[in-house]
Amino acid sequence: MLIHLTRSLLPFLNDQVARKYSAPEAIRKRSQEQNSIWQWHAHRFPYANSCCVLLCHDDTGYILSFPGVDASEYEFFPDMVRENLMASVEDLGFSSSEARQLLLQSGPVVFDDQSNNKTKEMLSVAWQDLHNLLEDRPNLLMWNPLRLNEMINQRIIKKGGQWCRPDDLFSELIASNLFSSDK
C-alpha cells in the first residue's frame, strides 16, 4: 500500500520511520499497475491544538480519518492505517476474512513524497465537507474514526463526470479486487 505524503505531513514522520517505510521503486510501479487500488494520499490538517490526518484513495475518493494524531503516534502510523482500513472494509459489509485477504494483497504500508494536486484538492474538499457535516456536533477529536469515515464517504462527489458516493465506488473496487484474486 503506497501512501503519498503531502509536505504538511512529511515532516512529522521522523527520519527512522521515514527510512523504514520508504517506498522502493518496485512498490511504486506495482501500485500503478494495479489500477491504483493501493495508492492513497495523506494530508495533515491542524485542528484544535492537535491535528487530523485524512487519507484519500486516489481513484475513488474514499477517505480514512485519523482525528487527534499527535507527534508521538506517527511511529505507529502504518499500523494505524492498516487497522483503520480493515475496520472500514468490514464496516462496508465485507467479512473479516475478506478484509484480511485484502490487507494481505495490499503488501506493506510504504510512503513517498510524490503527491499530486488533484488528490490534494479532494482531501481539502473532504476536510471542508467533514467540517460541514459536524457543524452542529461535538468536537471532531471525540468522534470514532469509523463513524467519521462512514459520514464523509456517504457524501456525494463528482467523479469522471458523474455524481457518486466514495463508499459505493470503494466497495465496488474491493469486490472486483477480491473477485479477480480468486481467479
N, C-alpha and C positions, 0 to 999 in steps of 0.2 A: 504494500500500500504506500503510494508515494504522496506525500503532503508537501505542497509548495507553500513555503512560509513567506508572508509579506515582510517588508522591512520593519514594520512595527512590532512583529513578534520575534523575529530572528535574534535580536539582542538578548532576549530573555532565556534562551537556551544557552547554558554555559558551554564553554569550549569542549569539555569532556563529553557532554550529551550530544552536542552538535557533531563531533567526530564519530562517536559510537553509532549514531543513527544517520549518518550522511549517506545519501543515495548514490550508489555506484552507477555508472553509465548503463550497465546491463539492466538494472531495475527500471531506469528511466525509459529505455527502449521497450521493455516488456509492458509497462503501463500504457504506453502509447499504442502498442499493437492490440491490446485488449479493449478497444473502443473506450478507453479511459475509465473503465469501471473502477479502477483503483487509483484514480487521480483526484485529489482534493486540494483545495486551497484553505489556508488557515490565516486568520487575521485577529489581532488583539484590539479590543475596544475598551478604553477606560470607562469605569463605571463605579461610582460611589466608593472612592478610596480603595478600589480593587480593580478588577478587570473581568471582562467576559471574552472568552475565546470562541469564535464561531468557525466551524469547518463547513465548507461548501463543496458538494460533489460537483465536479466540473461539468458533467453532461446533463444532470437532472436538476441542479439547483437545490438538492436535498441538503438540509442543514443539520449539523450536530452542534449542540451548545454546551459550553463549559463555563457556567457562571462562577465568579468568585475565585478564579485560579490565581494563586499568588506565586511569587518568585520561587519559593522553596518547592513547589509542586511540579515545575517544568521537568525535573529529572524523571518524573513518573508519567510524563505526558503521553508517550507511546502506549503505555498500558491503559491509561485513561481513555485514549482514543478507541482501542480495541474493545474495552468493556462497554463504552457508550454505544459503539456501533453494533455490538452483539445484542445489547438490550433493545436498541432501536429496531433492529431487524425482527426480533421476536415481537416487539410492540406492533409491527406492521402485519403480524399474523403468521409469520413463519415459525416453524418449530425450533426448539433449541438445538436439535441435531442439524437442521438446515443452516441455522445461524453459525454453528461451529464449523460446518463444512465450508461455508462462505469465507469465514476468517482463515481457515487453513489455506484456501485458494489465494487469499489476499497476500500471503507472504508477510515478511516483517514490515513494521512501520518504519519508513525512512523519510528523511526531509531533504529538501533542497531550497534554494532561494530563487527559483525560476518562476515567479508568479507572473500572471498576466492581468491586464487592466479589466478585461471583460468579467472575469470571475471576481476580481476585487470589487467591481461595481455591484455584482449580485450580492456579495457579502454586505456591502454598505446598505443596499436596499433591504436586505433581510434584517439587518440591525435596526433600521428605521421601522420596519414592519413589526418587529418584536416590541419596540417601544410603544407603538400604536396599540398593539394587542393588550399590553399590560398597563395602559394609561390609567385605568381606574382600579388597579390591583396593587397588592403589596410589593415590596422590594423584589427586584429580579433575583437577587442573591439568595432569597429564601425559597425559590422555586426548585422543584425537582427537575434536573436536566431532561429527563424523558418527557415530562409534561411540556416543557418549553419546546423540545423537538417536535412533539406532536402538534402543538399550536402553530408553530411557524411553518411547518411543512404542509399544513392544510390550507394555506393561503393560496390565492390564485396568482399565477405568474404567466408571463408570455414567453414561450419557448418555441423557437422555429416558426414564428408567425401564428402560433395557436395558443389559446388560453388553457392552462392545465394546472394541476397541483403537483408540487415536488414529491409528495409521498406516493402518489399514483405512478409517476414516472420511475421513481427509485424502486418501487415494488415490482414493476414490470421488468426492469433491468435485472433485479435479483433473480426473479423467476426464470428469465431467459438464461442467465448465467448458470443457475443451478441445473436447469434442463440440459443446457449444452454440455455441462461437465459429466452428465450421465452417459453420454454417447461413447 
